[in-house]
Amino acid sequence: MKLINKVFTGLAMTAMAAGVAQASTLEDVKAAGELKCVVSTGVAGFAAPNADGVWEGFDVDFCRAVAAAVLHDANAVKFVPTTGKTRFTTLASGEGDILFRNTTETLSRDVDLKLTFLPVNYYDGQGFLVPASLGVTSAVELDGASVCIQTGTTTELNLADFFRTNNISYEPVAIETNEEGLTNYVAGRCDVYTTDVSGLAATRSKLDNPADHVVLPDVISKEPLGGAVRHGDDQWADIGKWVVNALIAAEEMGVNSKNVKNLASSAEGKLPAINRLTGAEGEMGAMLGLSSDWAVQAISAVGNYGEIFERNIGVNTPVGLSRGVNAQWKDGGILYAAPIR
């Protein structure tokens, strides 16, 4: 009996410790009155300060959405710029509360680096940016080329695998930031710049004559990009996860920054799924430890997924990305949210 009691006591203490850990990040964010969000040092359309020093972009809006859901203030964000090498240690050390930084989910990052990934918010793949004057039409023609590549990224391993598989060679030019890659590429220190295709589109948009540069058709990897938090805080991971899902679901249901508050005012005559999203019925906010209008706050602050995409990286922006596989499932893409119910 004593042994059984000791086992149950141990389990109870473990459960209590887990409960404390689960609440800690949410409590810390509320106490600080701001969300520390780990972002890149600057990628056009995704995360970069504008001329007034205000951070803007696709990743930035996901940071702001979480701040709006938790603190009811989309501007209560402290942006923490990091390189590919420093992003995970910054998050692990507590210098950041959440990460939205063009980051690929992998097994080793999940298990070995102790990250909990949020839903994929951009499906990507690694590609190659080259000067049109180089005269190549495929990456298999890059034998002997010098290639700018960010250290501490999945692109390093992908690049090595691709060249080895195709029995061709390359000269790596190590860089740490997108800005450094752009500088080296423009200066001719590397023939090719490789990273995710979305990042290449962002880089190309910053060149003086984008038409003089080509993103080759080869896509050599799968890069499911998304946010991440530290292991061990399930409540905080749930909040990040369901904010992302809410933004995706909102687009599918036609809920946007302009109509969301009106839709939340009454449950009468509206789809049950919209009522649950907006807090007009159900206890979704309470389950997360947030107010009932958590999703309304996020959507009204930054818009639904489609609004975020089109404003920052869509076809009418300098980055100029089409939705492609990142279209909603009903529109031929693979994007959809888990049910909010």
LUMDREN-527198 format. One record per residue (C-alpha): residue number from 1; x, y, z; residue in one letter. Coordinates in steps of 0.25 Angstrom, whole numbers. Layout:
# LUMDREN-527198
{atom NUM, {X, Y, Z}, A}
...
This chain:
# LUMDREN-527198
{atom 1, {0, 0, 0}, M}
{atom 2, {11, 10, 3}, K}
{atom 3, {18, 7, -10}, L}
{atom 4, {4, 10, -17}, I}
{atom 5, {2, 23, -9}, N}
{atom 6, {17, 27, -13}, K}
{atom 7, {14, 24, -28}, V}
{atom 8, {1, 32, -27}, F}
{atom 9, {8, 43, -20}, T}
{atom 10, {18, 44, -30}, G}
{atom 11, {8, 44, -41}, L}
{atom 12, {1, 55, -34}, A}
{atom 13, {13, 63, -33}, M}
{atom 14, {17, 61, -47}, T}
{atom 15, {3, 66, -51}, A}
{atom 16, {4, 78, -42}, M}
{atom 17, {18, 82, -48}, A}
{atom 18, {12, 80, -62}, A}
{atom 19, {1, 89, -59}, G}
{atom 20, {10, 100, -54}, V}
{atom 21, {19, 98, -67}, A}
{atom 22, {6, 99, -76}, Q}
{atom 23, {2, 112, -70}, A}
{atom 24, {15, 119, -69}, S}
{atom 25, {17, 125, -83}, T}
{atom 26, {3, 131, -83}, L}
{atom 27, {5, 136, -69}, E}
{atom 28, {18, 142, -73}, D}
{atom 29, {13, 149, -85}, V}
{atom 30, {1, 155, -78}, K}
{atom 31, {10, 160, -67}, A}
{atom 32, {20, 166, -76}, A}
{atom 33, {8, 172, -85}, G}
{atom 34, {16, 168, -97}, E}
{atom 35, {19, 156, -106}, L}
{atom 36, {33, 153, -110}, K}
{atom 37, {33, 148, -124}, C}
{atom 38, {45, 142, -130}, V}
{atom 39, {46, 146, -145}, V}
{atom 40, {57, 147, -156}, S}
{atom 41, {67, 158, -157}, T}
{atom 42, {59, 163, -169}, G}
{atom 43, {52, 156, -181}, V}
{atom 44, {43, 165, -190}, A}
{atom 45, {29, 161, -189}, G}
{atom 46, {31, 152, -177}, F}
{atom 47, {37, 160, -166}, A}
{atom 48, {45, 173, -167}, A}
{atom 49, {44, 187, -161}, P}
{atom 50, {38, 198, -171}, N}
{atom 51, {44, 212, -173}, A}
{atom 52, {38, 216, -160}, D}
{atom 53, {44, 204, -152}, G}
{atom 54, {30, 197, -151}, V}
{atom 55, {31, 182, -153}, W}
{atom 56, {23, 177, -165}, E}
{atom 57, {20, 164, -172}, G}
{atom 58, {14, 150, -173}, F}
{atom 59, {21, 145, -160}, D}
{atom 60, {19, 158, -153}, V}
{atom 61, {4, 157, -155}, D}
{atom 62, {4, 143, -148}, F}
{atom 63, {12, 149, -136}, C}
{atom 64, {2, 160, -136}, R}
{atom 65, {-10, 151, -136}, A}
{atom 66, {-5, 143, -124}, V}
{atom 67, {-3, 156, -117}, A}
{atom 68, {-17, 161, -120}, A}
{atom 69, {-23, 148, -116}, A}
{atom 70, {-16, 148, -102}, V}
{atom 71, {-14, 162, -99}, L}
{atom 72, {-25, 169, -108}, H}
{atom 73, {-14, 177, -114}, D}
{atom 74, {-7, 174, -127}, A}
{atom 75, {3, 184, -125}, N}
{atom 76, {8, 178, -111}, A}
{atom 77, {19, 170, -118}, V}
{atom 78, {34, 171, -116}, K}
{atom 79, {41, 166, -129}, F}
{atom 80, {54, 158, -126}, V}
{atom 81, {62, 157, -139}, P}
{atom 82, {70, 144, -141}, T}
{atom 83, {79, 137, -151}, T}
{atom 84, {77, 123, -155}, G}
{atom 85, {87, 119, -145}, K}
{atom 86, {82, 127, -133}, T}
{atom 87, {67, 125, -134}, R}
{atom 88, {65, 112, -126}, F}
{atom 89, {74, 116, -115}, T}
{atom 90, {67, 129, -114}, T}
{atom 91, {54, 122, -112}, L}
{atom 92, {59, 112, -103}, A}
{atom 93, {66, 122, -94}, S}
{atom 94, {53, 129, -92}, G}
{atom 95, {57, 142, -99}, E}
{atom 96, {45, 139, -108}, G}
{atom 97, {31, 133, -105}, D}
{atom 98, {28, 128, -119}, I}
{atom 99, {35, 127, -132}, L}
{atom 100, {30, 131, -146}, F}
{atom 101, {42, 131, -155}, R}
{atom 102, {41, 124, -168}, N}
{atom 103, {44, 111, -160}, T}
{atom 104, {43, 97, -166}, T}
{atom 105, {37, 86, -156}, E}
{atom 106, {47, 74, -156}, T}
{atom 107, {48, 62, -147}, L}
{atom 108, {61, 66, -141}, S}
{atom 109, {56, 80, -138}, R}
{atom 110, {43, 74, -131}, D}
{atom 111, {50, 63, -123}, V}
{atom 112, {65, 67, -121}, D}
{atom 113, {63, 82, -120}, L}
{atom 114, {50, 81, -112}, K}
{atom 115, {41, 89, -121}, L}
{atom 116, {26, 88, -122}, T}
{atom 117, {22, 92, -136}, F}
{atom 118, {9, 100, -139}, L}
{atom 119, {1, 97, -151}, P}
{atom 120, {8, 99, -165}, V}
{atom 121, {5, 113, -169}, N}
{atom 122, {13, 112, -182}, Y}
{atom 123, {16, 100, -191}, Y}
{atom 124, {29, 103, -198}, D}
{atom 125, {41, 96, -204}, G}
{atom 126, {56, 99, -207}, Q}
{atom 127, {60, 106, -220}, G}
{atom 128, {71, 114, -227}, F}
{atom 129, {72, 128, -231}, L}
{atom 130, {82, 131, -242}, V}
{atom 131, {85, 143, -252}, P}
{atom 132, {78, 141, -265}, A}
{atom 133, {92, 144, -271}, S}
{atom 134, {97, 131, -266}, L}
{atom 135, {89, 124, -277}, G}
{atom 136, {84, 112, -268}, V}
{atom 137, {70, 106, -268}, T}
{atom 138, {71, 95, -258}, S}
{atom 139, {79, 93, -245}, A}
{atom 140, {86, 81, -251}, V}
{atom 141, {93, 90, -260}, E}
{atom 142, {100, 97, -248}, L}
{atom 143, {112, 88, -247}, D}
{atom 144, {124, 95, -241}, G}
{atom 145, {115, 107, -237}, A}
{atom 146, {118, 115, -224}, S}
{atom 147, {105, 115, -216}, V}
{atom 148, {101, 125, -205}, C}
{atom 149, {94, 117, -194}, I}
{atom 150, {90, 121, -180}, Q}
{atom 151, {97, 113, -169}, T}
{atom 152, {88, 106, -158}, G}
{atom 153, {77, 103, -168}, T}
{atom 154, {71, 91, -175}, T}
{atom 155, {76, 96, -188}, T}
{atom 156, {90, 92, -185}, E}
{atom 157, {87, 78, -184}, L}
{atom 158, {77, 78, -196}, N}
{atom 159, {87, 85, -205}, L}
{atom 160, {98, 74, -201}, A}
{atom 161, {88, 63, -204}, D}
{atom 162, {84, 69, -217}, F}
{atom 163, {98, 71, -223}, F}
{atom 164, {102, 58, -218}, R}
{atom 165, {90, 51, -224}, T}
{atom 166, {93, 57, -237}, N}
{atom 167, {108, 55, -237}, N}
{atom 168, {111, 70, -238}, I}
{atom 169, {120, 79, -230}, S}
{atom 170, {118, 93, -224}, Y}
{atom 171, {126, 103, -215}, E}
{atom 172, {118, 107, -203}, P}
{atom 173, {118, 121, -199}, V}
{atom 174, {114, 122, -184}, A}
{atom 175, {105, 133, -180}, I}
{atom 176, {96, 135, -167}, E}
{atom 177, {85, 145, -171}, T}
{atom 178, {77, 148, -184}, N}
{atom 179, {83, 162, -185}, E}
{atom 180, {97, 156, -185}, E}
{atom 181, {92, 146, -196}, G}
{atom 182, {87, 157, -204}, L}
{atom 183, {99, 166, -203}, T}
{atom 184, {108, 154, -207}, N}
{atom 185, {99, 150, -218}, Y}
{atom 186, {99, 164, -224}, V}
{atom 187, {114, 166, -222}, A}
{atom 188, {116, 153, -230}, G}
{atom 189, {123, 145, -219}, R}
{atom 190, {113, 134, -222}, C}
{atom 191, {107, 130, -235}, D}
{atom 192, {94, 124, -228}, V}
{atom 193, {86, 127, -216}, Y}
{atom 194, {78, 116, -210}, T}
{atom 195, {67, 116, -200}, T}
{atom 196, {52, 114, -199}, D}
{atom 197, {45, 118, -212}, V}
{atom 198, {37, 128, -204}, S}
{atom 199, {50, 134, -199}, G}
{atom 200, {56, 135, -213}, L}
{atom 201, {44, 142, -217}, A}
{atom 202, {46, 152, -206}, A}
{atom 203, {61, 154, -209}, T}
{atom 204, {58, 156, -224}, R}
{atom 205, {48, 167, -221}, S}
{atom 206, {59, 175, -214}, K}
{atom 207, {68, 174, -226}, L}
{atom 208, {70, 187, -235}, D}
{atom 209, {65, 179, -247}, N}
{atom 210, {57, 167, -243}, P}
{atom 211, {55, 163, -258}, A}
{atom 212, {70, 160, -259}, D}
{atom 213, {69, 149, -249}, H}
{atom 214, {62, 135, -250}, V}
{atom 215, {57, 126, -240}, V}
{atom 216, {59, 112, -246}, L}
{atom 217, {48, 102, -247}, P}
{atom 218, {54, 92, -239}, D}
{atom 219, {49, 90, -225}, V}
{atom 220, {58, 80, -218}, I}
{atom 221, {51, 79, -204}, S}
{atom 222, {38, 80, -196}, K}
{atom 223, {38, 91, -186}, E}
{atom 224, {26, 92, -177}, P}
{atom 225, {28, 105, -170}, L}
{atom 226, {21, 109, -157}, G}
{atom 227, {22, 115, -143}, G}
{atom 228, {28, 108, -131}, A}
{atom 229, {29, 108, -116}, V}
{atom 230, {37, 101, -106}, R}
{atom 231, {33, 87, -101}, H}
{atom 232, {27, 86, -88}, G}
{atom 233, {16, 96, -88}, D}
{atom 234, {4, 90, -94}, D}
{atom 235, {-6, 101, -92}, Q}
{atom 236, {3, 111, -99}, W}
{atom 237, {5, 102, -110}, A}
{atom 238, {-10, 100, -111}, D}
{atom 239, {-12, 115, -112}, I}
{atom 240, {-2, 117, -123}, G}
{atom 241, {-8, 105, -130}, K}
{atom 242, {-22, 110, -130}, W}
{atom 243, {-19, 124, -133}, V}
{atom 244, {-13, 119, -146}, V}
{atom 245, {-25, 110, -149}, N}
{atom 246, {-34, 121, -146}, A}
{atom 247, {-28, 130, -157}, L}
{atom 248, {-29, 119, -167}, I}
{atom 249, {-43, 114, -163}, A}
{atom 250, {-48, 129, -164}, A}
{atom 251, {-44, 130, -178}, E}
{atom 252, {-51, 117, -182}, E}
{atom 253, {-64, 122, -175}, M}
{atom 254, {-63, 136, -181}, G}
{atom 255, {-60, 143, -168}, V}
{atom 256, {-51, 154, -169}, N}
{atom 257, {-45, 167, -162}, S}
{atom 258, {-57, 175, -167}, K}
{atom 259, {-69, 166, -163}, N}
{atom 260, {-64, 158, -151}, V}
{atom 261, {-69, 167, -140}, K}
{atom 262, {-83, 168, -146}, N}
{atom 263, {-83, 152, -147}, L}
{atom 264, {-79, 151, -133}, A}
{atom 265, {-90, 160, -128}, S}
{atom 266, {-101, 149, -129}, S}
{atom 267, {-102, 134, -131}, A}
{atom 268, {-116, 135, -138}, E}
{atom 269, {-116, 131, -152}, G}
{atom 270, {-102, 128, -154}, K}
{atom 271, {-94, 115, -156}, L}
{atom 272, {-90, 108, -144}, P}
{atom 273, {-76, 107, -148}, A}
{atom 274, {-76, 122, -149}, I}
{atom 275, {-82, 124, -135}, N}
{atom 276, {-72, 115, -129}, R}
{atom 277, {-60, 123, -136}, L}
{atom 278, {-66, 136, -132}, T}
{atom 279, {-69, 132, -117}, G}
{atom 280, {-84, 134, -120}, A}
{atom 281, {-86, 120, -114}, E}
{atom 282, {-78, 109, -107}, G}
{atom 283, {-66, 111, -98}, E}
{atom 284, {-54, 110, -107}, M}
{atom 285, {-48, 122, -101}, G}
{atom 286, {-49, 117, -87}, A}
{atom 287, {-43, 104, -91}, M}
{atom 288, {-30, 112, -96}, L}
{atom 289, {-30, 121, -84}, G}
{atom 290, {-34, 133, -92}, L}
{atom 291, {-46, 141, -94}, S}
{atom 292, {-58, 137, -102}, S}
{atom 293, {-54, 147, -113}, D}
{atom 294, {-40, 142, -115}, W}
{atom 295, {-42, 139, -129}, A}
{atom 296, {-49, 151, -132}, V}
{atom 297, {-38, 159, -126}, Q}
{atom 298, {-28, 152, -135}, A}
{atom 299, {-36, 153, -148}, I}
{atom 300, {-40, 168, -146}, S}
{atom 301, {-26, 171, -144}, A}
{atom 302, {-19, 165, -155}, V}
{atom 303, {-30, 159, -164}, G}
{atom 304, {-32, 144, -168}, N}
{atom 305, {-21, 136, -175}, Y}
{atom 306, {-24, 141, -188}, G}
{atom 307, {-24, 155, -184}, E}
{atom 308, {-10, 153, -178}, I}
{atom 309, {-5, 146, -190}, F}
{atom 310, {-10, 156, -200}, E}
{atom 311, {-5, 168, -192}, R}
{atom 312, {9, 163, -190}, N}
{atom 313, {13, 153, -201}, I}
{atom 314, {2, 152, -211}, G}
{atom 315, {2, 154, -226}, V}
{atom 316, {0, 169, -225}, N}
{atom 317, {12, 171, -216}, T}
{atom 318, {26, 172, -219}, P}
{atom 319, {29, 158, -214}, V}
{atom 320, {18, 153, -224}, G}
{atom 321, {15, 139, -219}, L}
{atom 322, {2, 132, -224}, S}
{atom 323, {-6, 124, -214}, R}
{atom 324, {-2, 110, -221}, G}
{atom 325, {-3, 99, -211}, V}
{atom 326, {-5, 109, -200}, N}
{atom 327, {-19, 112, -206}, A}
{atom 328, {-31, 107, -197}, Q}
{atom 329, {-34, 92, -200}, W}
{atom 330, {-47, 96, -206}, K}
{atom 331, {-40, 104, -216}, D}
{atom 332, {-30, 93, -220}, G}
{atom 333, {-19, 95, -210}, G}
{atom 334, {-16, 87, -198}, I}
{atom 335, {-18, 97, -187}, L}
{atom 336, {-29, 95, -177}, Y}
{atom 337, {-31, 96, -162}, A}
{atom 338, {-34, 86, -151}, A}
{atom 339, {-49, 88, -147}, P}
{atom 340, {-51, 98, -136}, I}
{atom 341, {-62, 90, -128}, R}
